[in-house]
Amino acid sequence: LALLCPAWAMATPRSIHVEWGYTPPSEPAVTGFRLYQEGVAVHDWAGPDVRVGDATVDLTATITNFTLTATFSDATESPHSAPFAFNPNAPVTIKFVWLKHGNRPVPTNKPKGVRLR
């Protein structure tokens, strides 16, 4: 499946609101969370207890995929959440949810929250 963007479409900076659920591992300690847009890190939130945040991202008229990771004190990251295909023209909320598996969280395919602000 390929999504194409017309050459005339311009990126538009938009503020989005993101919400997520997370069960942290016992070790290493969670230091924050990182939002990815089409595989590129676009925003970090600091703190192990943060579960909501706002970010400004560039959107076009096409669908954009977002994922979320947890960052840890040993400079590693959790696996990416399941991607959420965000359409800036559709009223939708994206939510990211992880399940704990062993000592690392495992992303589920149940997104939990991103919306335009």
The 8 nearest C-alpha neighbors of each residue, nearest first, counted from 0:
[[1, 2, 3, 62, 84, 64, 4, 63],
 [2, 0, 3, 4, 62, 61, 63, 64],
 [3, 1, 4, 0, 62, 61, 63, 5],
 [2, 4, 1, 5, 61, 62, 6, 0],
 [3, 5, 61, 6, 8, 2, 60, 59],
 [4, 6, 7, 8, 3, 61, 60, 9],
 [5, 7, 8, 4, 9, 3, 59, 10],
 [6, 8, 5, 9, 4, 10, 59, 60],
 [9, 7, 5, 6, 59, 60, 4, 10],
 [8, 10, 59, 7, 11, 60, 6, 58],
 [11, 9, 59, 58, 57, 12, 8, 60],
 [10, 12, 58, 57, 59, 13, 9, 56],
 [13, 11, 57, 56, 58, 55, 10, 14],
 [14, 12, 55, 56, 57, 11, 15, 58],
 [13, 15, 55, 116, 54, 115, 56, 53],
 [16, 14, 115, 116, 114, 54, 53, 55],
 [15, 17, 53, 114, 113, 52, 115, 116],
 [16, 18, 113, 112, 52, 51, 53, 15],
 [19, 17, 51, 112, 50, 94, 113, 111],
 [20, 18, 95, 50, 94, 111, 96, 112],
 [19, 21, 96, 50, 95, 97, 22, 111],
 [20, 22, 97, 96, 23, 19, 98, 50],
 [21, 23, 99, 98, 24, 97, 104, 20],
 [24, 22, 21, 25, 104, 29, 99, 103],
 [23, 25, 102, 26, 103, 104, 22, 27],
 [24, 26, 27, 23, 102, 28, 103, 29],
 [27, 25, 28, 24, 102, 29, 23, 103],
 [26, 28, 71, 72, 25, 73, 29, 24],
 [29, 27, 26, 72, 71, 30, 25, 24],
 [28, 30, 71, 47, 70, 31, 72, 27],
 [31, 29, 47, 71, 46, 70, 72, 45],
 [32, 30, 45, 46, 70, 47, 44, 29],
 [31, 33, 69, 44, 70, 68, 43, 45],
 [32, 34, 43, 68, 67, 42, 69, 44],
 [35, 33, 67, 42, 41, 40, 66, 43],
 [36, 34, 40, 39, 66, 38, 65, 41],
 [35, 37, 65, 39, 38, 64, 41, 40],
 [36, 38, 64, 39, 65, 35, 63, 66],
 [39, 37, 36, 35, 40, 66, 65, 64],
 [38, 40, 35, 36, 37, 41, 34, 65],
 [41, 39, 35, 34, 42, 36, 38, 33],
 [42, 40, 35, 34, 39, 36, 56, 43],
 [41, 43, 34, 33, 40, 54, 44, 35],
 [44, 42, 33, 32, 34, 45, 31, 41],
 [43, 45, 32, 31, 33, 46, 42, 52],
 [46, 44, 31, 30, 43, 32, 47, 49],
 [45, 47, 31, 30, 48, 49, 44, 29],
 [46, 48, 29, 30, 31, 49, 45, 28],
 [49, 47, 46, 50, 31, 29, 45, 30],
 [48, 50, 46, 47, 51, 31, 44, 45],
 [51, 49, 19, 18, 48, 20, 52, 21],
 [52, 50, 18, 17, 49, 19, 53, 16],
 [53, 51, 17, 16, 18, 54, 50, 44],
 [52, 54, 16, 15, 17, 14, 55, 51],
 [55, 53, 15, 14, 56, 42, 16, 52],
 [54, 56, 14, 13, 15, 12, 57, 53],
 [55, 57, 12, 13, 58, 54, 14, 41],
 [58, 56, 12, 11, 10, 13, 59, 55],
 [59, 57, 11, 10, 12, 56, 13, 60],
 [60, 58, 10, 61, 9, 11, 8, 57],
 [59, 61, 8, 87, 58, 62, 88, 4],
 [62, 60, 59, 4, 63, 86, 3, 2],
 [61, 63, 86, 85, 84, 64, 60, 87],
 [62, 64, 85, 84, 86, 61, 65, 37],
 [65, 63, 84, 37, 83, 36, 85, 82],
 [64, 66, 36, 83, 35, 82, 37, 63],
 [67, 65, 82, 35, 80, 79, 34, 81],
 [66, 68, 34, 80, 79, 33, 35, 32],
 [69, 67, 79, 33, 77, 32, 76, 78],
 [68, 70, 32, 77, 76, 31, 33, 71],
 [71, 69, 76, 31, 32, 30, 29, 75],
 [70, 72, 29, 30, 75, 73, 28, 74],
 [73, 71, 28, 74, 30, 27, 29, 70],
 [72, 74, 71, 75, 27, 28, 70, 76],
 [75, 73, 72, 71, 70, 76, 30, 27],
 [76, 74, 71, 73, 70, 77, 72, 69],
 [77, 75, 70, 69, 71, 68, 78, 74],
 [76, 78, 69, 68, 79, 70, 104, 75],
 [77, 79, 68, 80, 105, 76, 106, 104],
 [80, 78, 68, 67, 66, 77, 81, 106],
 [81, 79, 106, 66, 67, 82, 95, 68],
 [80, 82, 108, 106, 107, 66, 79, 83],
 [83, 81, 66, 65, 64, 80, 84, 110],
 [82, 84, 65, 64, 85, 110, 81, 66],
 [85, 83, 64, 63, 62, 82, 86, 65],
 [84, 86, 63, 62, 64, 83, 87, 65],
 [85, 87, 62, 88, 89, 63, 61, 84],
 [88, 86, 89, 85, 60, 62, 58, 115],
 [87, 89, 86, 90, 60, 61, 85, 62],
 [88, 90, 86, 87, 91, 85, 92, 115],
 [91, 89, 88, 92, 87, 114, 86, 115],
 [92, 90, 89, 114, 93, 85, 113, 86],
 [91, 93, 114, 112, 113, 94, 90, 111],
 [112, 94, 92, 113, 111, 110, 114, 83],
 [111, 112, 93, 95, 110, 19, 18, 113],
 [94, 96, 111, 110, 19, 112, 80, 20],
 [97, 95, 20, 111, 19, 110, 107, 21],
 [98, 96, 106, 21, 105, 107, 104, 99],
 [99, 97, 105, 104, 106, 100, 22, 107],
 [98, 100, 104, 105, 103, 22, 101, 97],
 [101, 99, 104, 103, 105, 102, 98, 24],
 [100, 102, 103, 99, 104, 24, 105, 25],
 [101, 103, 24, 100, 25, 104, 26, 99],
 [104, 102, 24, 100, 101, 99, 105, 77],
 [105, 103, 99, 98, 100, 97, 106, 23],
 [104, 106, 98, 97, 99, 100, 103, 107],
 [107, 105, 97, 80, 81, 98, 96, 79],
 [108, 106, 109, 97, 96, 81, 105, 80],
 [107, 109, 81, 110, 106, 80, 82, 96],
 [108, 110, 107, 96, 111, 95, 81, 94],
 [109, 111, 94, 95, 93, 96, 108, 83],
 [94, 110, 112, 95, 93, 19, 96, 18],
 [94, 93, 113, 111, 18, 17, 92, 95],
 [114, 112, 17, 93, 16, 92, 94, 15],
 [115, 113, 92, 16, 15, 116, 91, 93],
 [114, 116, 15, 14, 16, 13, 113, 87],
 [115, 15, 14, 16, 114, 13, 53, 113]]
